[in-house]
Amino acid sequence: MAPTSRERVTRCLNYAHPDRMPRELWLLPWSESRFPREIETIRRRYPGDYDDAPNVLRPSRRVSGNIYEVGVYTDEWGCRMTNIQAGLEGQIRDPILQDIREWRTVRPPYEMLPSDPRNARDVVNRHCAGTDGYVRTCDSNFGSSVPTPWERLQYLRGAENAMMDLMDRDEDLRRLLKLIHDFFLASLEFWVSTDIDAIRLGDDWGSQTQLLIPPAVWRELFKPLYSEYCDLAHSHGKAVFMHSDGNIAEIYDDLIEIGVDALNSQLFCMDLQDLGRRAKGRITFWGEIDRQHVLTATDPQAGRDAVRQVARSLYDPAGGIIAQLSFGLAANPEVVEAVFSEWELVEHESRLRKAD
């Protein structure tokens, strides 16, 4: 009897020899509207192994607009984003917290948390019992179900102000971060009480070449927050999946130390051989393939070559790697399919070598 997707992912995280590598395809509305038939074919040939928890949170009256449509979108924290490109997310143009000394005016969306936790928990648990997929917190509620303390700070203050706040590191910043953190903890307290398999975290910490801020500042202000999220999840038997764009090599060991189980990072911004030496066997590499140059290439061979490049440094037949990629802006569906096909070939060749 073939293992379920839940069993497959769990074995992958534990380096316990899954029957095959877990798969995941991320899609933006941009790609779904342009390549519906190609996406259907890819999903049929390379079915994914993940499932989102059902949305049991209450709608916030502060939300207006559509985050992926042209115009202004207001999220559940009251932050306003302006979007000029349909199918993508907009940007904060007018942050609502112009003066950090007014941090007390920020109202986290506690109203979204379930009014009847027992009933909401039952809905989530029934969903988990009815699926073979590996269930994680719902991505559609990114601002309330997925802790993103750094991105939330930027949404509230604007990116430039937030960077200056981190350099000052005064008491107002620390109180604002605690306010943000306390809300995310309250949200996670509900989710870890359910039968989901994992929680998700997400913050983009890297530029193309290095961490956005000095590692010492990151360790002082943010590492303790992520550590609390990981401790809470692990105390309830949940794994932790985290996403962070850019070159985050300087904090890879820190994320492993605090207990991140699977890390989605832009591998091609970093030294793959160095990552392999430092992190292989200690964490699961949750994708990914270069979105900027590889997935947008005209020749599918670029996708196959990229898979081989990752495999040489990070692949282990025992587990620890997930065939994940983001089918976003300007991506070529032929390259996307070539990536999943090549990962299958990598695994097939590994089995043949073992048989010999």
HUJOHU-V57212 format. One record per backbone hydrogen bond with DSSP energy under -1.0 kcal/mol. NH is the residue of the N-H (numbers start at 1). CO is the residue of the C=O. If there is no record, write none. Layout:
nh=NH co=CO
nh=NH co=CO
//
This chain:
nh=6 co=132
nh=8 co=4
nh=9 co=5
nh=10 co=6
nh=11 co=7
nh=12 co=8
nh=13 co=9
nh=14 co=10
nh=15 co=12
nh=16 co=11
nh=17 co=318
nh=24 co=323
nh=26 co=325
nh=28 co=327
nh=30 co=87
nh=32 co=28
nh=33 co=29
nh=35 co=31
nh=39 co=35
nh=40 co=36
nh=41 co=37
nh=42 co=38
nh=43 co=39
nh=44 co=40
nh=45 co=41
nh=46 co=42
nh=49 co=23
nh=51 co=134
nh=53 co=136
nh=56 co=54
nh=58 co=112
nh=63 co=60
nh=64 co=74
nh=69 co=66
nh=71 co=83
nh=73 co=81
nh=74 co=64
nh=75 co=79
nh=78 co=75
nh=81 co=73
nh=82 co=91
nh=83 co=71
nh=87 co=68
nh=88 co=85
nh=91 co=82
nh=97 co=156
nh=102 co=99
nh=103 co=100
nh=105 co=102
nh=106 co=103
nh=110 co=108
nh=112 co=109
nh=113 co=110
nh=120 co=116
nh=121 co=117
nh=122 co=118
nh=123 co=119
nh=124 co=120
nh=125 co=121
nh=126 co=122
nh=127 co=123
nh=128 co=124
nh=129 co=125
nh=130 co=126
nh=134 co=49
nh=136 co=51
nh=141 co=138
nh=144 co=141
nh=145 co=141
nh=152 co=148
nh=153 co=149
nh=154 co=150
nh=155 co=151
nh=156 co=152
nh=157 co=153
nh=158 co=154
nh=162 co=158
nh=163 co=159
nh=164 co=160
nh=165 co=161
nh=166 co=162
nh=167 co=163
nh=168 co=164
nh=169 co=165
nh=174 co=170
nh=175 co=171
nh=176 co=172
nh=177 co=173
nh=178 co=174
nh=179 co=175
nh=180 co=176
nh=181 co=177
nh=182 co=178
nh=183 co=179
nh=184 co=180
nh=185 co=181
nh=186 co=182
nh=187 co=183
nh=188 co=184
nh=189 co=185
nh=190 co=186
nh=191 co=187
nh=192 co=188
nh=193 co=190
nh=194 co=191
nh=197 co=135
nh=198 co=135
nh=199 co=239
nh=201 co=241
nh=202 co=147
nh=203 co=243
nh=206 co=245
nh=207 co=210
nh=212 co=205
nh=218 co=214
nh=219 co=215
nh=220 co=216
nh=221 co=217
nh=222 co=218
nh=223 co=218
nh=226 co=222
nh=227 co=223
nh=228 co=224
nh=229 co=225
nh=230 co=226
nh=231 co=227
nh=232 co=228
nh=233 co=229
nh=234 co=230
nh=235 co=231
nh=236 co=233
nh=237 co=234
nh=238 co=233
nh=239 co=197
nh=241 co=199
nh=242 co=262
nh=243 co=201
nh=244 co=264
nh=247 co=207
nh=248 co=246
nh=251 co=248
nh=255 co=251
nh=256 co=252
nh=257 co=253
nh=258 co=254
nh=260 co=255
nh=261 co=240
nh=262 co=240
nh=263 co=284
nh=264 co=242
nh=267 co=265
nh=269 co=266
nh=270 co=267
nh=275 co=271
nh=276 co=272
nh=277 co=273
nh=278 co=274
nh=279 co=275
nh=280 co=276
nh=282 co=279
nh=283 co=279
nh=284 co=261
nh=285 co=320
nh=286 co=263
nh=287 co=285
nh=295 co=290
nh=297 co=294
nh=302 co=299
nh=304 co=300
nh=305 co=301
nh=306 co=302
nh=307 co=303
nh=308 co=304
nh=309 co=305
nh=310 co=306
nh=311 co=307
nh=312 co=308
nh=314 co=310
nh=315 co=311
nh=319 co=316
nh=320 co=12
nh=322 co=285
nh=323 co=22
nh=324 co=322
nh=325 co=24
nh=327 co=26
nh=328 co=326
nh=331 co=328
nh=332 co=295
nh=336 co=332
nh=337 co=333
nh=338 co=334
nh=339 co=335
nh=340 co=336
nh=341 co=337
nh=342 co=338
nh=343 co=339
nh=344 co=340
nh=345 co=341
nh=346 co=342
nh=347 co=343
nh=348 co=344
nh=349 co=345
nh=350 co=346
nh=351 co=347
nh=352 co=348
nh=353 co=349
nh=354 co=350
nh=355 co=351
nh=356 co=352
//
